[in-house]
Amino acid sequence: MLVKVVAAVLMNNDIIFLPRRAETLKSKPGLLEFPGGKVEEGESNVIALARELKEELSIRVNPNDIEDFEGNYLTTDKIELSAYFVKKWEGDLILNSEINSEIVSMNINNLYTVDDLLETDKKFIPSILNHLKKDSLKLQKN
């Protein structure tokens, strides 16, 4: 059975925030990732993502502020992963040291240069940048 997992493309303006997985984790220690986690029984994806962001980064996210985008879903032999944009939250990003060791922030346009991003998360980069490009074009028209 596949495990349902959700992840946040955590952004403020053109800056993306990528937590680094703690070295003590058994799975993929030291790699950067889009924050998130497993969807629990009976939870929707957006409720699970809001919960995970509170647990991992101490931020409060209104589920209505969680945006999906074209190409935000992928399946591997072990997981069903859905990614969402989170551009609004309350509180400061505070790490849970059992999960993450630091938060790296960078301009979204540099996302392709991140070699140590989880391989599954890398697969979302074209869709993320395409969505942001479409959003930018919409704003320019208005």
C-alpha positions in Angstrom: 0.0 0.0 0.0 1.3 3.4 -0.9 1.9 6.0 1.8 0.2 9.4 1.1 2.7 12.3 1.7 2.2 16.0 1.3 4.9 18.7 0.9 4.9 22.5 0.9 6.7 24.8 -1.5 7.1 27.4 1.2 7.6 30.9 -0.3 7.6 34.5 0.6 7.7 36.7 -2.5 10.5 35.2 -4.6 12.2 33.5 -1.7 11.8 29.7 -1.1 12.5 28.1 2.3 14.0 24.6 2.3 14.6 22.8 5.6 17.6 20.4 5.8 16.8 17.0 7.1 18.6 16.3 10.4 21.7 14.1 10.3 20.1 11.8 12.9 17.2 10.7 10.6 17.4 7.2 9.2 16.0 8.2 5.8 17.9 10.7 3.6 19.8 12.6 6.4 21.3 16.0 5.5 19.3 16.6 2.3 17.1 19.6 1.7 13.4 19.1 1.2 10.0 20.7 0.8 8.6 20.4 4.3 5.7 18.1 5.0 4.9 14.6 6.0 2.5 11.7 6.0 -1.3 12.1 5.7 -3.0 10.4 8.6 -6.1 8.3 8.4 -9.2 10.5 7.8 -7.2 13.7 7.0 -7.4 15.7 3.8 -4.1 16.6 2.1 -4.4 20.3 3.1 -5.3 19.6 6.7 -2.3 17.2 6.9 0.0 19.8 5.4 -1.2 22.5 7.8 -0.6 20.0 10.8 2.9 19.0 9.5 4.0 22.6 9.1 2.9 23.4 12.7 4.7 20.3 14.0 7.9 20.8 12.0 8.3 24.5 11.6 5.9 26.0 14.3 4.0 28.0 11.7 0.2 28.2 11.5 -1.2 27.9 8.0 -4.9 28.4 7.1 -5.9 25.4 4.9 -7.6 27.9 2.5 -4.1 29.4 1.8 -2.7 26.1 0.6 -2.6 26.1 -3.2 -2.3 23.2 -5.5 -0.8 23.6 -9.0 -0.6 21.7 -12.3 1.9 18.9 -12.0 1.8 18.8 -8.2 1.4 15.0 -7.9 3.7 12.0 -8.3 3.7 8.4 -7.4 6.8 6.2 -6.7 6.8 2.5 -5.7 6.4 3.6 -2.0 4.6 7.0 -1.9 1.9 9.2 -3.4 3.3 12.7 -3.1 1.3 15.9 -3.5 3.0 19.3 -3.3 1.3 22.6 -2.6 2.3 26.2 -2.5 2.2 27.9 0.9 2.8 31.6 0.6 1.0 32.9 3.7 1.5 31.8 7.3 1.5 33.0 10.9 4.5 32.8 13.1 8.3 32.5 12.6 9.9 29.5 11.1 11.3 27.6 14.1 13.0 24.3 13.5 12.2 21.0 15.3 15.8 19.8 15.7 14.7 16.2 15.7 13.5 16.7 12.1 15.6 19.5 10.6 19.0 21.0 11.2 18.7 24.3 9.3 16.5 26.3 6.9 18.1 27.4 3.6 16.5 30.3 1.9 17.1 31.4 -1.7 15.6 33.0 -4.7 13.1 30.6 -6.4 15.0 31.0 -9.7 18.0 29.2 -8.1 16.0 26.1 -7.3 17.6 24.2 -10.2 21.0 24.7 -8.7 20.2 22.8 -5.5 22.0 19.5 -5.8 21.2 18.2 -2.4 17.4 18.4 -2.7 15.4 15.2 -2.3 15.2 13.4 -5.7 11.4 13.3 -5.5 11.2 17.0 -4.7 13.4 17.8 -7.7 10.8 16.3 -10.0 8.4 19.1 -9.1 10.8 21.9 -10.1 9.6 22.3 -13.7 5.9 22.4 -12.6 6.7 24.9 -9.8 8.6 27.3 -12.0 6.0 26.9 -14.8 3.1 27.8 -12.4 5.0 30.8 -11.0 5.7 32.0 -14.6 1.9 31.7 -15.4 1.0 33.6 -12.2 3.5 36.3 -13.1 2.0 36.7 -16.6 -1.5 37.0 -15.1 -0.3 39.7 -12.7 1.3 41.6 -15.6 -2.0 41.6 -17.6 -4.0 43.0 -14.7 
